[in-house]
Amino acid sequence: MTHFPLTRDIPSTRAVFNLAWPLTFKAIMLHGIVVIDAWLVSSLGEPAVAVLGLSASIAGLLLGLIVAFSNATQIRIAQAFGSGDRGFLKSALLAGLTINVSVILAGLAVLALAAGPAIEALAHDAWIADQARRYLSVFAVVILAEAVGQCLTGFFNGCGDTRLPALSYGLAVPVNIATSVILIHGHFGAPALGVLGAALGSALASMVQVGFLAVVLLRTRRDLLRTPGWRNGSFSASLRRHLVFALPIAATFASATIALHVCGLIYATLPVNQFAAMTIIMPWVQVAGTVGMCWAQATGIMVGQMLGRQTPPEDLEVFLAAAWRVALLAAALVATFYAGVILASPWLYADLSRETQMTLLGFLPILLVLPFPKGSNAICGNTLRAGGDTVYVMHIFIWSQWLFRVPATALMVLWLDLPVIWIFSLLLLEELVKFPPFHLRLLKGTWKTAPPEP
């Protein structure tokens, strides 16, 4: 028979906030790479923005894999840190790093072979195709740096130090902006490289970010790497166990990111003004959406800790209700932010055509509603995942994306030739498709008595 503690141990919303805000800042900085590049090259006109959109859609497939496996590593490191087993902690760090680098090296090899034909098929003209190839050849440095940087970020987050990764991006973003401005427009005697300058700025910023984390790790945790032994007896066995643990979680994140960028490749076939509008708004959706997503992620971490302490179900409900109220407030703030971006777009993107700006304005009604079901679904998903229901969460994501959103996008763009507002509305419709299975599963309540992860 299970005996619950007599005292109530319910984390405050402030405790969740203290965990969530560095995660949010870091995520905004990561997505901000594309937002900054899009803003900086928008002064070059719609074709330059189209180059960025096409390149980002291809490179984003690999970045999505990095984030997916790094999220799984973060959970594994959190388990190791909580257990106090230094051999486990070392195993989780080095296994996660090995997996990230191996996946990205294989992905870059595939990119070298397949990116050229994909660009030729999707680019609107020869200039866009040539510039996209040049951009990707430099952006490969960003991808490789992120393979290491995201794993190190997962290590510090899992150890409870979410502020260091946030600081690393705080250092990198000014480098990105300054270098990109100089190289895009040729200031201070530098060559005017256009879109290629944005890629070089991002590459330098990524190296600064990962270099900072690596130096901090070596200075503060060097003794960890000398810890004898491995979690599962050998490094190869620990690597296999880590991979088995990571695959369902990685599949969930990878599916979401890959679906996003497959849709991005389909968007590339839209008329150039509509594609430019989608290229501009999608990074903003990702950036602002991280506020709700990171709150949900922090809530899930707290739920996992409470389940590990065998917190009574009624206390879990009290905590989750409070977290949900803040999630709705966060959704309202995100919707307000979206409205500000859209209404300010004639000034933010003054060099774009009126048709592109009017298309951005048409996205506003969808953006005002989107954060609410998206934030609620995120609370459900992270709570169920913390309760061990990872496979169910994976199925909801995969089937809503690959049986609904991706084929619907292809149908609307490639066959029905519908207006871009209808295509953009699929972001909201996908969240409405996920809403019933997420909330019904949460109300079922089996997650409240989940045993701790072995």
Contacts in CASP RR format, 6 or more apart in sequence:
PFRMAT RR
TARGET T0000
AUTHOR 0000-0000-0000
METHOD contacts of the structure
MODEL  1
MTHFPLTRDIPSTRAVFNLAWPLTFKAIMLHGIVVIDAWLVSSLGEPAVA
VLGLSASIAGLLLGLIVAFSNATQIRIAQAFGSGDRGFLKSALLAGLTIN
VSVILAGLAVLALAAGPAIEALAHDAWIADQARRYLSVFAVVILAEAVGQ
CLTGFFNGCGDTRLPALSYGLAVPVNIATSVILIHGHFGAPALGVLGAAL
GSALASMVQVGFLAVVLLRTRRDLLRTPGWRNGSFSASLRRHLVFALPIA
ATFASATIALHVCGLIYATLPVNQFAAMTIIMPWVQVAGTVGMCWAQATG
IMVGQMLGRQTPPEDLEVFLAAAWRVALLAAALVATFYAGVILASPWLYA
DLSRETQMTLLGFLPILLVLPFPKGSNAICGNTLRAGGDTVYVMHIFIWS
QWLFRVPATALMVLWLDLPVIWIFSLLLLEELVKFPPFHLRLLKGTWKTA
PPEP
2 310 0 8 1.000
2 449 0 8 1.000
4 310 0 8 1.000
4 311 0 8 1.000
4 312 0 8 1.000
5 309 0 8 1.000
5 310 0 8 1.000
5 311 0 8 1.000
5 312 0 8 1.000
8 312 0 8 1.000
8 315 0 8 1.000
9 306 0 8 1.000
9 309 0 8 1.000
9 311 0 8 1.000
9 315 0 8 1.000
10 306 0 8 1.000
10 311 0 8 1.000
10 315 0 8 1.000
10 318 0 8 1.000
10 319 0 8 1.000
11 302 0 8 1.000
11 305 0 8 1.000
11 306 0 8 1.000
11 319 0 8 1.000
13 322 0 8 1.000
13 323 0 8 1.000
13 326 0 8 1.000
15 302 0 8 1.000
16 295 0 8 1.000
16 298 0 8 1.000
16 299 0 8 1.000
16 302 0 8 1.000
16 323 0 8 1.000
16 326 0 8 1.000
17 298 0 8 1.000
17 326 0 8 1.000
19 160 0 8 1.000
19 162 0 8 1.000
19 298 0 8 1.000
19 301 0 8 1.000
19 302 0 8 1.000
20 294 0 8 1.000
20 295 0 8 1.000
20 297 0 8 1.000
20 298 0 8 1.000
20 299 0 8 1.000
21 294 0 8 1.000
22 162 0 8 1.000
22 163 0 8 1.000
22 165 0 8 1.000
22 166 0 8 1.000
23 157 0 8 1.000
23 162 0 8 1.000
23 166 0 8 1.000
23 294 0 8 1.000
23 297 0 8 1.000
23 298 0 8 1.000
24 290 0 8 1.000
24 291 0 8 1.000
24 292 0 8 1.000
24 294 0 8 1.000
24 295 0 8 1.000
25 166 0 8 1.000
25 169 0 8 1.000
25 170 0 8 1.000
26 153 0 8 1.000
26 162 0 8 1.000
26 165 0 8 1.000
26 166 0 8 1.000
26 168 0 8 1.000
26 169 0 8 1.000
27 290 0 8 1.000
27 293 0 8 1.000
27 294 0 8 1.000
28 287 0 8 1.000
28 290 0 8 1.000
29 166 0 8 1.000
29 169 0 8 1.000
29 170 0 8 1.000
29 172 0 8 1.000
29 173 0 8 1.000
30 67 0 8 1.000
30 169 0 8 1.000
31 283 0 8 1.000
31 286 0 8 1.000
31 287 0 8 1.000
31 290 0 8 1.000
32 173 0 8 1.000
32 283 0 8 1.000
32 287 0 8 1.000
33 142 0 8 1.000
33 176 0 8 1.000
33 202 0 8 1.000
33 205 0 8 1.000
33 206 0 8 1.000
34 52 0 8 1.000
34 56 0 8 1.000
34 283 0 8 1.000
34 286 0 8 1.000
35 283 0 8 1.000
35 284 0 8 1.000
35 287 0 8 1.000
36 173 0 8 1.000
36 176 0 8 1.000
36 177 0 8 1.000
36 180 0 8 1.000
37 52 0 8 1.000
37 56 0 8 1.000
37 180 0 8 1.000
37 198 0 8 1.000
37 199 0 8 1.000
37 202 0 8 1.000
38 49 0 8 1.000
38 52 0 8 1.000
38 53 0 8 1.000
38 279 0 8 1.000
38 280 0 8 1.000
38 283 0 8 1.000
39 348 0 8 1.000
39 349 0 8 1.000
40 177 0 8 1.000
40 180 0 8 1.000
40 181 0 8 1.000
40 184 0 8 1.000
40 198 0 8 1.000
41 48 0 8 1.000
41 49 0 8 1.000
41 51 0 8 1.000
41 52 0 8 1.000
41 184 0 8 1.000
41 194 0 8 1.000
41 195 0 8 1.000
41 198 0 8 1.000
42 48 0 8 1.000
42 49 0 8 1.000
42 280 0 8 1.000
42 349 0 8 1.000
42 351 0 8 1.000
42 352 0 8 1.000
43 351 0 8 1.000
44 184 0 8 1.000
44 194 0 8 1.000
44 195 0 8 1.000
44 351 0 8 1.000
45 276 0 8 1.000
45 351 0 8 1.000
45 352 0 8 1.000
46 272 0 8 1.000
46 273 0 8 1.000
46 276 0 8 1.000
46 352 0 8 1.000
46 353 0 8 1.000
46 356 0 8 1.000
47 124 0 8 1.000
47 125 0 8 1.000
47 127 0 8 1.000
47 128 0 8 1.000
47 272 0 8 1.000
48 131 0 8 1.000
48 194 0 8 1.000
48 195 0 8 1.000
49 276 0 8 1.000
49 279 0 8 1.000
49 280 0 8 1.000
49 352 0 8 1.000
50 123 0 8 1.000
50 124 0 8 1.000
50 128 0 8 1.000
50 268 0 8 1.000
50 272 0 8 1.000
50 275 0 8 1.000
50 276 0 8 1.000
50 279 0 8 1.000
51 128 0 8 1.000
51 131 0 8 1.000
51 132 0 8 1.000
51 135 0 8 1.000
51 195 0 8 1.000
52 135 0 8 1.000
52 195 0 8 1.000
52 198 0 8 1.000
52 279 0 8 1.000
53 264 0 8 1.000
53 268 0 8 1.000
53 275 0 8 1.000
53 279 0 8 1.000
54 119 0 8 1.000
54 122 0 8 1.000
54 123 0 8 1.000
54 128 0 8 1.000
54 132 0 8 1.000
54 265 0 8 1.000
54 268 0 8 1.000
55 132 0 8 1.000
55 135 0 8 1.000
55 136 0 8 1.000
55 139 0 8 1.000
55 195 0 8 1.000
55 199 0 8 1.000
56 261 0 8 1.000
56 279 0 8 1.000
56 283 0 8 1.000
57 261 0 8 1.000
57 264 0 8 1.000
57 265 0 8 1.000
57 267 0 8 1.000
57 268 0 8 1.000
58 111 0 8 1.000
58 115 0 8 1.000
58 118 0 8 1.000
58 119 0 8 1.000
58 132 0 8 1.000
58 136 0 8 1.000
58 261 0 8 1.000
58 265 0 8 1.000
59 111 0 8 1.000
59 136 0 8 1.000
59 139 0 8 1.000
59 142 0 8 1.000
59 143 0 8 1.000
60 257 0 8 1.000
60 261 0 8 1.000
61 257 0 8 1.000
61 258 0 8 1.000
61 261 0 8 1.000
61 262 0 8 1.000
62 104 0 8 1.000
62 107 0 8 1.000
62 108 0 8 1.000
62 111 0 8 1.000
62 143 0 8 1.000
63 143 0 8 1.000
63 146 0 8 1.000
63 257 0 8 1.000
64 253 0 8 1.000
64 254 0 8 1.000
64 257 0 8 1.000
64 258 0 8 1.000
64 261 0 8 1.000
65 103 0 8 1.000
65 104 0 8 1.000
65 107 0 8 1.000
65 250 0 8 1.000
65 254 0 8 1.000
65 257 0 8 1.000
65 258 0 8 1.000
66 100 0 8 1.000
66 103 0 8 1.000
66 104 0 8 1.000
66 143 0 8 1.000
66 146 0 8 1.000
66 147 0 8 1.000
66 150 0 8 1.000
67 150 0 8 1.000
67 253 0 8 1.000
67 257 0 8 1.000
68 249 0 8 1.000
68 250 0 8 1.000
68 251 0 8 1.000
68 252 0 8 1.000
68 253 0 8 1.000
68 254 0 8 1.000
68 257 0 8 1.000
69 96 0 8 1.000
69 99 0 8 1.000
69 100 0 8 1.000
69 103 0 8 1.000
69 246 0 8 1.000
69 250 0 8 1.000
70 96 0 8 1.000
70 100 0 8 1.000
70 150 0 8 1.000
70 151 0 8 1.000
70 153 0 8 1.000
70 154 0 8 1.000
71 154 0 8 1.000
71 249 0 8 1.000
71 250 0 8 1.000
71 253 0 8 1.000
72 245 0 8 1.000
72 246 0 8 1.000
72 247 0 8 1.000
72 249 0 8 1.000
72 250 0 8 1.000
73 92 0 8 1.000
73 93 0 8 1.000
73 95 0 8 1.000
73 96 0 8 1.000
73 99 0 8 1.000
73 100 0 8 1.000
73 151 0 8 1.000
73 154 0 8 1.000
73 155 0 8 1.000
73 242 0 8 1.000
73 246 0 8 1.000
74 153 0 8 1.000
74 154 0 8 1.000
74 155 0 8 1.000
74 157 0 8 1.000
74 158 0 8 1.000
75 158 0 8 1.000
75 245 0 8 1.000
75 249 0 8 1.000
76 92 0 8 1.000
76 95 0 8 1.000
76 96 0 8 1.000
76 242 0 8 1.000
76 245 0 8 1.000
76 246 0 8 1.000
77 89 0 8 1.000
77 92 0 8 1.000
77 93 0 8 1.000
77 154 0 8 1.000
77 155 0 8 1.000
77 157 0 8 1.000
77 158 0 8 1.000
77 159 0 8 1.000
78 157 0 8 1.000
78 158 0 8 1.000
78 159 0 8 1.000
78 160 0 8 1.000
78 301 0 8 1.000
79 88 0 8 1.000
79 92 0 8 1.000
79 453 0 8 1.000
80 87 0 8 1.000
80 88 0 8 1.000
80 89 0 8 1.000
80 91 0 8 1.000
80 92 0 8 1.000
80 231 0 8 1.000
81 89 0 8 1.000
81 158 0 8 1.000
81 159 0 8 1.000
81 160 0 8 1.000
85 231 0 8 1.000
86 224 0 8 1.000
86 227 0 8 1.000
87 227 0 8 1.000
87 228 0 8 1.000
87 229 0 8 1.000
87 230 0 8 1.000
87 231 0 8 1.000
88 231 0 8 1.000
89 159 0 8 1.000
89 224 0 8 1.000
89 227 0 8 1.000
90 224 0 8 1.000
90 225 0 8 1.000
90 227 0 8 1.000
90 229 0 8 1.000
90 230 0 8 1.000
91 230 0 8 1.000
91 231 0 8 1.000
91 232 0 8 1.000
91 235 0 8 1.000
91 238 0 8 1.000
91 242 0 8 1.000
92 155 0 8 1.000
92 231 0 8 1.000
92 242 0 8 1.000
93 151 0 8 1.000
93 155 0 8 1.000
93 224 0 8 1.000
94 225 0 8 1.000
94 235 0 8 1.000
95 235 0 8 1.000
95 238 0 8 1.000
95 239 0 8 1.000
95 241 0 8 1.000
95 242 0 8 1.000
95 243 0 8 1.000
96 151 0 8 1.000
96 242 0 8 1.000
96 246 0 8 1.000
97 148 0 8 1.000
97 151 0 8 1.000
97 152 0 8 1.000
98 239 0 8 1.000
99 239 0 8 1.000
99 242 0 8 1.000
99 243 0 8 1.000
99 246 0 8 1.000
100 147 0 8 1.000
100 148 0 8 1.000
100 150 0 8 1.000
100 151 0 8 1.000
101 147 0 8 1.000
101 148 0 8 1.000
103 147 0 8 1.000
104 143 0 8 1.000
104 144 0 8 1.000
104 147 0 8 1.000
108 140 0 8 1.000
108 143 0 8 1.000
108 144 0 8 1.000
111 136 0 8 1.000
111 140 0 8 1.000
115 133 0 8 1.000
115 136 0 8 1.000
116 133 0 8 1.000
118 265 0 8 1.000
119 129 0 8 1.000
119 132 0 8 1.000
119 133 0 8 1.000
119 136 0 8 1.000
120 129 0 8 1.000
122 265 0 8 1.000
122 268 0 8 1.000
122 269 0 8 1.000
123 129 0 8 1.000
123 132 0 8 1.000
123 268 0 8 1.000
124 272 0 8 1.000
124 275 0 8 1.000
131 195 0 8 1.000
131 196 0 8 1.000
134 195 0 8 1.000
134 196 0 8 1.000
134 199 0 8 1.000
135 195 0 8 1.000
135 196 0 8 1.000
135 198 0 8 1.000
135 199 0 8 1.000
136 199 0 8 1.000
138 196 0 8 1.000
138 197 0 8 1.000
138 199 0 8 1.000
138 200 0 8 1.000
138 203 0 8 1.000
139 199 0 8 1.000
139 202 0 8 1.000
139 203 0 8 1.000
141 203 0 8 1.000
141 206 0 8 1.000
141 207 0 8 1.000
142 199 0 8 1.000
142 202 0 8 1.000
142 203 0 8 1.000
142 206 0 8 1.000
145 203 0 8 1.000
145 206 0 8 1.000
145 207 0 8 1.000
145 209 0 8 1.000
145 210 0 8 1.000
146 206 0 8 1.000
146 210 0 8 1.000
148 210 0 8 1.000
148 214 0 8 1.000
149 209 0 8 1.000
149 210 0 8 1.000
149 213 0 8 1.000
149 214 0 8 1.000
152 165 0 8 1.000
152 210 0 8 1.000
152 213 0 8 1.000
152 214 0 8 1.000
152 217 0 8 1.000
153 165 0 8 1.000
153 168 0 8 1.000
153 213 0 8 1.000
154 165 0 8 1.000
155 217 0 8 1.000
156 162 0 8 1.000
156 164 0 8 1.000
156 165 0 8 1.000
156 213 0 8 1.000
157 165 0 8 1.000
164 213 0 8 1.000
164 216 0 8 1.000
165 213 0 8 1.000
167 212 0 8 1.000
168 209 0 8 1.000
168 210 0 8 1.000
168 212 0 8 1.000
168 213 0 8 1.000
169 209 0 8 1.000
171 208 0 8 1.000
171 209 0 8 1.000
171 212 0 8 1.000
172 205 0 8 1.000
172 206 0 8 1.000
172 208 0 8 1.000
172 209 0 8 1.000
172 212 0 8 1.000
173 205 0 8 1.000
175 201 0 8 1.000
175 204 0 8 1.000
175 205 0 8 1.000
175 208 0 8 1.000
176 201 0 8 1.000
176 202 0 8 1.000
176 204 0 8 1.000
176 205 0 8 1.000
179 197 0 8 1.000
179 200 0 8 1.000
179 201 0 8 1.000
179 204 0 8 1.000
179 205 0 8 1.000
180 197 0 8 1.000
180 198 0 8 1.000
180 200 0 8 1.000
180 201 0 8 1.000
180 202 0 8 1.000
181 187 0 8 1.000
182 188 0 8 1.000
182 190 0 8 1.000
183 190 0 8 1.000
183 191 0 8 1.000
183 192 0 8 1.000
183 193 0 8 1.000
183 194 0 8 1.000
183 196 0 8 1.000
183 197 0 8 1.000
183 198 0 8 1.000
183 200 0 8 1.000
183 201 0 8 1.000
184 192 0 8 1.000
184 193 0 8 1.000
184 194 0 8 1.000
184 195 0 8 1.000
184 197 0 8 1.000
184 198 0 8 1.000
185 192 0 8 1.000
185 194 0 8 1.000
186 192 0 8 1.000
186 193 0 8 1.000
193 200 0 8 1.000
230 237 0 8 1.000
230 238 0 8 1.000
231 238 0 8 1.000
231 241 0 8 1.000
232 238 0 8 1.000
232 240 0 8 1.000
232 241 0 8 1.000
248 390 0 8 1.000
248 391 0 8 1.000
248 394 0 8 1.000
249 385 0 8 1.000
249 390 0 8 1.000
249 394 0 8 1.000
251 394 0 8 1.000
251 398 0 8 1.000
252 385 0 8 1.000
252 390 0 8 1.000
252 393 0 8 1.000
252 394 0 8 1.000
252 397 0 8 1.000
252 398 0 8 1.000
255 394 0 8 1.000
255 397 0 8 1.000
255 398 0 8 1.000
255 401 0 8 1.000
255 402 0 8 1.000
256 397 0 8 1.000
256 401 0 8 1.000
259 401 0 8 1.000
259 402 0 8 1.000
259 405 0 8 1.000
259 406 0 8 1.000
260 282 0 8 1.000
262 406 0 8 1.000
263 405 0 8 1.000
263 406 0 8 1.000
263 409 0 8 1.000
263 426 0 8 1.000
264 278 0 8 1.000
264 282 0 8 1.000
266 409 0 8 1.000
266 410 0 8 1.000
266 413 0 8 1.000
266 414 0 8 1.000
267 275 0 8 1.000
267 278 0 8 1.000
267 279 0 8 1.000
267 409 0 8 1.000
267 413 0 8 1.000
267 423 0 8 1.000
268 275 0 8 1.000
269 275 0 8 1.000
269 413 0 8 1.000
269 414 0 8 1.000
270 278 0 8 1.000
270 413 0 8 1.000
270 420 0 8 1.000
270 423 0 8 1.000
273 353 0 8 1.000
273 355 0 8 1.000
273 356 0 8 1.000
273 359 0 8 1.000
274 356 0 8 1.000
274 359 0 8 1.000
274 420 0 8 1.000
276 352 0 8 1.000
276 356 0 8 1.000
277 356 0 8 1.000
277 359 0 8 1.000
277 360 0 8 1.000
277 363 0 8 1.000
277 420 0 8 1.000
278 420 0 8 1.000
278 423 0 8 1.000
278 424 0 8 1.000
280 345 0 8 1.000
280 349 0 8 1.000
280 352 0 8 1.000
280 356 0 8 1.000
280 360 0 8 1.000
281 360 0 8 1.000
281 363 0 8 1.000
281 424 0 8 1.000
284 338 0 8 1.000
284 341 0 8 1.000
285 338 0 8 1.000
285 367 0 8 1.000
285 370 0 8 1.000
285 427 0 8 1.000
288 334 0 8 1.000
288 337 0 8 1.000
288 338 0 8 1.000
288 341 0 8 1.000
288 371 0 8 1.000
289 334 0 8 1.000
289 371 0 8 1.000
289 374 0 8 1.000
291 330 0 8 1.000
291 333 0 8 1.000
291 334 0 8 1.000
292 327 0 8 1.000
292 330 0 8 1.000
292 331 0 8 1.000
292 334 0 8 1.000
292 371 0 8 1.000
292 374 0 8 1.000
292 375 0 8 1.000
292 378 0 8 1.000
293 375 0 8 1.000
293 378 0 8 1.000
295 323 0 8 1.000
295 326 0 8 1.000
295 327 0 8 1.000
295 330 0 8 1.000
295 378 0 8 1.000
296 327 0 8 1.000
296 375 0 8 1.000
296 378 0 8 1.000
296 379 0 8 1.000
296 381 0 8 1.000
296 382 0 8 1.000
297 378 0 8 1.000
297 382 0 8 1.000
299 320 0 8 1.000
299 323 0 8 1.000
299 327 0 8 1.000
299 379 0 8 1.000
299 382 0 8 1.000
299 383 0 8 1.000
300 382 0 8 1.000
300 383 0 8 1.000
300 385 0 8 1.000
300 386 0 8 1.000
301 386 0 8 1.000
302 319 0 8 1.000
302 323 0 8 1.000
303 316 0 8 1.000
303 319 0 8 1.000
303 320 0 8 1.000
303 382 0 8 1.000
303 383 0 8 1.000
303 386 0 8 1.000
303 387 0 8 1.000
304 386 0 8 1.000
304 387 0 8 1.000
306 315 0 8 1.000
306 316 0 8 1.000
306 319 0 8 1.000
307 316 0 8 1.000
307 386 0 8 1.000
307 387 0 8 1.000
307 447 0 8 1.000
307 448 0 8 1.000
307 450 0 8 1.000
307 451 0 8 1.000
307 452 0 8 1.000
308 452 0 8 1.000
313 445 0 8 1.000
313 448 0 8 1.000
313 449 0 8 1.000
316 448 0 8 1.000
317 448 0 8 1.000
320 379 0 8 1.000
320 383 0 8 1.000
323 379 0 8 1.000
324 376 0 8 1.000
324 379 0 8 1.000
327 375 0 8 1.000
327 376 0 8 1.000
327 378 0 8 1.000
327 379 0 8 1.000
328 372 0 8 1.000
328 376 0 8 1.000
330 371 0 8 1.000
330 375 0 8 1.000
331 371 0 8 1.000
331 372 0 8 1.000
331 374 0 8 1.000
331 375 0 8 1.000
331 376 0 8 1.000
332 371 0 8 1.000
334 371 0 8 1.000
335 367 0 8 1.000
335 368 0 8 1.000
335 369 0 8 1.000
335 370 0 8 1.000
335 371 0 8 1.000
335 372 0 8 1.000
338 364 0 8 1.000
338 367 0 8 1.000
338 368 0 8 1.000
338 370 0 8 1.000
338 371 0 8 1.000
339 364 0 8 1.000
339 367 0 8 1.000
339 368 0 8 1.000
341 348 0 8 1.000
342 360 0 8 1.000
342 361 0 8 1.000
342 362 0 8 1.000
342 363 0 8 1.000
342 364 0 8 1.000
342 367 0 8 1.000
343 361 0 8 1.000
343 364 0 8 1.000
345 357 0 8 1.000
345 360 0 8 1.000
345 361 0 8 1.000
346 357 0 8 1.000
349 356 0 8 1.000
349 357 0 8 1.000
349 360 0 8 1.000
359 420 0 8 1.000
359 421 0 8 1.000
362 421 0 8 1.000
363 421 0 8 1.000
363 424 0 8 1.000
366 421 0 8 1.000
366 424 0 8 1.000
366 425 0 8 1.000
366 427 0 8 1.000
366 428 0 8 1.000
369 428 0 8 1.000
370 427 0 8 1.000
370 428 0 8 1.000
370 431 0 8 1.000
373 428 0 8 1.000
373 431 0 8 1.000
373 432 0 8 1.000
373 434 0 8 1.000
373 435 0 8 1.000
374 431 0 8 1.000
376 435 0 8 1.000
376 438 0 8 1.000
376 439 0 8 1.000
377 431 0 8 1.000
377 434 0 8 1.000
377 435 0 8 1.000
377 438 0 8 1.000
380 438 0 8 1.000
380 439 0 8 1.000
380 441 0 8 1.000
380 442 0 8 1.000
381 393 0 8 1.000
381 396 0 8 1.000
381 438 0 8 1.000
381 442 0 8 1.000
383 442 0 8 1.000
383 447 0 8 1.000
384 390 0 8 1.000
384 392 0 8 1.000
384 393 0 8 1.000
384 438 0 8 1.000
384 441 0 8 1.000
384 442 0 8 1.000
384 447 0 8 1.000
385 393 0 8 1.000
386 447 0 8 1.000
386 450 0 8 1.000
387 447 0 8 1.000
387 450 0 8 1.000
388 447 0 8 1.000
388 450 0 8 1.000
388 453 0 8 1.000
389 441 0 8 1.000
389 446 0 8 1.000
389 447 0 8 1.000
389 450 0 8 1.000
392 441 0 8 1.000
396 434 0 8 1.000
396 437 0 8 1.000
396 438 0 8 1.000
397 434 0 8 1.000
400 430 0 8 1.000
400 433 0 8 1.000
400 434 0 8 1.000
401 430 0 8 1.000
404 429 0 8 1.000
404 430 0 8 1.000
404 433 0 8 1.000
405 426 0 8 1.000
405 429 0 8 1.000
405 430 0 8 1.000
408 426 0 8 1.000
408 429 0 8 1.000
409 423 0 8 1.000
409 426 0 8 1.000
412 418 0 8 1.000
412 422 0 8 1.000
412 423 0 8 1.000
412 426 0 8 1.000
413 423 0 8 1.000
441 447 0 8 1.000
END
